[in-house]
Amino acid sequence: MKTDNKKILVADDDVLLRKLLNDLLTFYGYDVACVSNGKEALARIETDSYDVLITDYMMPEMNGIELIKKARYIKKSLAIIGMSASEEEKGFLAAGANLFIAKPFSPYALKNIIEEICLT
């Protein structure tokens, strides 16, 4: 898949997972920005243009469900992937996420989901 100019914003409070996702997605050719909570993510969405938002559920200051609802209001065309180790799939999708991925996940599964979401 051609990834030119595809910008991904990752919101997760786990510093190691942010680093892993940043390195992985950069390796796959995406332009990646990472933040540690929903409030920071929302500020970035308001000031910059992203193609995909990948958000965790449990984060300080604003959880992933609240972030999705607010992000969807700001940019309706934003592709959103919810990720969580808990059973939050229905909550993410009801809030407006396009897809959900359960933690832990393989790098290939994430790559396939991003390619799917970027092609729709």
N, C-alpha and C positions, 0 to 999 in steps of 0.2 A: 504494500500500500504506500502511496506517495504521502508523505507527512509534511510537505512544505507548508510553512506558515501555520501549522496547527498548534495552537497554544492551549496548554493544559494547566489548570490550577488545582493543586492538591491541598486539601485541608485535613490535617490530622495532628493530634497533640503528641503523638509518639515520634520523637526526634529520629529514632533509628528507622522507622517505617518511612518517614518523609525522605530521609537520605536515600534509602533503597529505591523508593519510587522515583525520586529525582534522577538517580543514576540510571535506572532501568529505562524510564521513558525518554531520557536524553539519548541513551544508546539506540533506542528505536527511532530516533530522529525528530522527536517532538521538542518544542520550546516549552520548558517547564518552569513554573513558579510554585513555591511551597509556603504555606502559612500554618501556624499552630492552633488556630481556632476559627470558629465561624465568623466572629466579628471582623477579624483581619481579612478573611476571605470575602466577606460582603463589601468591605472597603475597596478591595482590589477589583471586584466585579463592577463596582460603581465607577472606577477610574480607568480601567483597562478593558481590552476586548479579549475574551477567551472563547475557545471553541468547546472545551470540555471542562467540567468541574467534577473532581473526584473527592467525595467527602466521607469522613468517618461519622459515626453517630454520636458517640460520647466525646465531647470536647468542652473545655471551659468557655465561659462567656456566652456561647450560643451553640446549641447542639446541631447536628446535621439536618434534622427534620426542619427546624426553624430556618436554618440557612437556605435549604432548598426552596421553601415557600417564599422567602424574601428575594432570593436570586431569580426565581421564576417570574416574580413580579417585575423585576428590573430588566431582565433580558429573557424574553419568552423562548427565543431560539437556542439558548444555551443547552448543550447536551450535558446531562447530569448522571453520574454513576454514584450510587450509594454503596458504601462498604462497611461491614461490621462483622464482629465475631459473634454477636448476638442475633436473635431472630427478629430483625428489624425490616426485612424485605417489604412487607405489606405497608409499613409506615413510610418507608422511603418512597415507594411507588405512589401511595396515596398523596404524599406531599408534592409530587411532581417529578421525581427522578425517572429517567428513561430506563435505566437498568440497575441491577443490584449484583454485587459480588460478595460472597461470604469469605471472611478471613478464617484461616489462612488460604491464600490462593496461589496458584503457580504463575510465574511471569508470563507464560504463554496464554493462560486463561485471560489475564488482564489485557494483554496485547490484542487478543481476538475480540474482546468486548469493546475496546477502544476503536478498533477497526470497524466493527459493526456499527457502533454509534456514530462514527464519523462519516459513514457511507449512507446513513438514513437522512 
